[in-house]
Amino acid sequence: MNYPEIASRMFNTALMLQPAKADTIARSFAPRVLGLPDGDGSEMGLIGEKLRSETDMWGEKSYRGVDRPMDGIGLIEIEGSLVNKGRWIGQSCGMTSYEAIGIQADDCRADDSIKGVVIEVDSFGGEVTGAFDCAEKIFELSQVKPTIAVLTDHACSAGYLLASAARQIVLPSTGLCGSIGVVSVHVDVSGWLKKEGLNVTILKAGEHKADLNPYEAIPQDVLTRELAELEELRVEFAETVARFRAGRLSKDAALATEAGVYRGAKAVEAGLADAVVRPSQVLAAFGAELGRAA
């Protein structure tokens, strides 16, 4: 496990995730840290069948094809932490990549045998990098084929951004969605270093080369700049979901949520979702609707 790589994706970088995501991180990495057996990563969600894969010449698994839980219907599963790259990333590592989601969206759009697409979402969010491009791919798919986002549990922050690109969003009575905001985490270890009798000297060329380093408190000018950039991303987030959900959620209404999350019927009242339904009932109803429209 490359923990420094994980840390680089978690700290001092803009993230679109809900604070409760810490629970997902714990469940994802605790088995490895504690030496417990991993779960079977081949099962990906409540609606679809097992993800299919193939092994390349280096022994690495890669994405192959779109799952079809019903004739004429494609299934895209968005599970766990969302990261930019990695075609084969599944539940066993607690992540889904924007790259794989985008490929599946493109495949569904190009495949004439797929008449509609179910997007199953259970994610607290993830990286900003790649999120908006991935959402646009889903939105482009939604312009040419019926799509429905089924929130089997949570669709928060980047997870909600992707869900909002579908024509419809449905969630269970206990499901959560929203968190239209951006967060970044900075760790200041200067107090601990002083206690331990350690002194770190930062040598830099360029005034901002060592901004957000963990060995000192964030200077006020840097803090002001970083907060302004996070706010710019929040506004872009709100503008994007408002465009995707035209007539149901405005930019001002999205911003007014102040990154709050909404459960069940309250999410529908706020314009974040369209209906409260049991996820297990969606597939048959969606298939029937496609049949009537054919």
N, C-alpha and C positions, 0 to 999 in steps of 0.2 A: 504494500500500500504506500503510495507516494504522498505522505502527509504534508510535506512542504508545498506540493502542487495544490492540494486541497486548501491549505491555508491561503495560498495566493489568490484563490478564487473566492475566498470568503471575506478577507479583510481589505480595507482601503480600496474597495471597488464598488461601483453602484450595482445594487441588486434589486430585483423586483420580486420580493418574497414577503410572506406574512410571518410575523414573529414566531408563531407556533411551529414554523418550519424547523426549529431546533429539535422538536420531537422526531421529525422525519430523519434528520441527520443522525440523531442518536440511534434510531432503529436501524438505519442503514449501515452504520459503521461499528456499532457495539459488538455484533457477532465476531467481527474480525479482531477487534481490540481484545475481547475476552476469550478468543480462541474457540468460540462456539460454532457449530455447523451453520453454513449458509442455507437460506431457504431455496426452494426450486424456483429459479428465475424464469422458467418457461411459461408459467401461468401469468397472464397479463390482464387482469381485470375481470369484470363480472359479465360482460356481454359477449366478448369474442372467444375464439378458440386460441390454442397455443400459437405464439409467434413462430413462424418458420425461419430457419436460418440455414446457411451453408458455410462450410469451412474453406477458406482460401488456402493457397500454397504455403502460407506461413502458419497455418493452424489457427488463424483468427476467424471468429464468426463474423458474418456480415449480413446486412438486411437483404431479404429476398421477397419481393412481392407484397401485396396488400391482403390482409385477412378478409374473409367474406363470411360473416355469420349467417347470412341469408342470401339466396340467389338475387343478384342485382344490387346488393348493398355492400359497400366497402366499410372497413372499420379502421379508424386511426386511434391509437391509444396513447394518451399523454399521462404518464405516471411519474410520481416522485419529483426529485430535483431536476430542473431544466438547465441543460448546459448547451453550449454552442455547437461543439463538434463531437462526432462519434456515431457512425452509422449503426453499430450494434451496441447499444447500451440499454439494458433492461432492468427489471425489478430486482434482480439479484444484486445489483450495485446501487439501487435506489435512485436511478437517474434515467432520463429520456433526453435525447439530443434534438435540438432544433433541426439539425441536418437531416436526421432520419424522418422527422415529422414532415419537413418540406418535401423530401423525396416521395413520401407516400401521398401527400396532397397532389403533387404533380402527376403521379401515376394514376390516381383516381380521376383526375381531370382528363387525362389522355385516353383512358380506357373506356370505350363505348359500351362495354358490357356492364359497367358500374353506373347505375341510374341515380343512386343517392348514397350519402356517406354519413355514418354515425361517428362522432368524435367523442370518445369516452375520456373524461378528464377527472383525475384525482391528483392534484398537485398544489402545493403551497407557493410555487413559483421558482425562480432561479436567476440566472444571469440576464443582464440587460443585453449584452452582446449577442446578436442573432435573433433576439425575440421579435423585434418589429418586422424583420424580413420574413421570418417564419409565419407570423400572423397574416402578412400580406398574401402569402401563398395560399393559406386557408381561405382568405377572403376572395381571392381570385377563383378558387374552386367553388365557393359559394355563389359566385356570379353566374355559373353555368350549370350547376347541379344542386339539388336540394341537400342541405347539410343540417344536422342537428347535434348540438353539443349536449351530452348527457353527463351531468356532474354526479358521479357515483358517490362522492364524498365532499371534496373541496376543489374549488377553482379560485385560487387567490393570487393576486398580483400578476406575474407573468402567466400563470395558469389561466387567470381570467382573461388576460389580453388575448390569448389564443382561442379561448372559448367564445369570446365576443365576436370573432370573425365568422362564426357559423350563422346560418339564417335564424335559428332558434336556439334558445338555451333552456333546458329543463333541469330541475334538481329535486332531490327528495326533501321531505319536510325537515330533516335534520342537516341537510347539506349547507355548506357555507360558500359564499363567493364575494368578490370585491377586492379590497385592499389595493385600490388604485393609487399607488404611491411608490416611492423609491427609498431604499435605505442603504446606508454604508456603515461599516463598523471599523473603528480605529482602536487599537490597543496601545495604551501608554504604560510602558514598563519602567519608566524612569524612577518611580518611587521604590520599586523592588530592587533595581540596580543599586540605588543609593544605600538601601538597607543591607545589601550583600557586599557593599564596599567595592562595587564595580563602577568603572567610568568608561563610557563609550565616546570616542572622538570620531565625528563625522567629517570626512574630507570630501569636499564637493567643488565642482566647477559649474557654475550656473545657480542663480539664486534659488530656483525652485527644484533643484535636482533631488533634494532629500525631503521634500514635502511629504507629510504623512508617515514619516519614519516612526517606529515604535519607541524610540529612545528619548523622546522629549514630547512635551505637550504641544498640541497643534497651535501655531501662532494665529492670532485673531484674524489677520488678513487672509490666511489660507483657509481658515474655518469659514469665513464669510463667502469666499469664492466657491468652496466645495458645496456649501448649502445652496448657493444660487444655481449651481449646475444640477444639483439634485431636483430643485424646483422646476428647472427647465424640462427635465426628463419627465417629471410628474405631469406637467402641462401637455407634453407630447403624448403621454399615455392617455390622458383624458380626451384629447382631441381625436386620437385614433379610435378608441372604443366608441366615442360619439359618432364618428363616421361609419363604423361598422354597424352600430345599432341606431341608425338614423330614424328619427321619429319616436324612439322609445327611451333614449338616454341622451341628454344634451351634454355638451362640454361642461357647462356651469354646474349641472347636476352631478356629474362625475367628480368634479373638483370639490363640490360641497360635501361629498361623503368623507373627505379628509382621511382617505385611506382606511376607512372603517370596513368591517365585514358584516354581511347580512345573512341571516339564516332563513331558509325555506320561504314562506309566504312574504316575509319582509323584504327579501331580495326581489321578488316580483313587484311588490309595491314601489320599490325604489327604482324600478326600470332596469335592474341588472340581469334579470332572468324573465322568462316568459310564462312558465307554468311550474307547478309543484306536482310531480308524478313519481311513481316508483320506477327506478331505473330498469328493473326486470321486465316492465311492461312496455318500454319504449320501442324495442326492436320490432315486435309484432305490429304495433300501431303505425310505426314509420313505414314498414313494408306494405301495410294495407293502404296507406295514403298514397304511396308511390304507385300502387296498382290502380287506384282510382284515377290518378292523373295520367296514366299511360294511354 
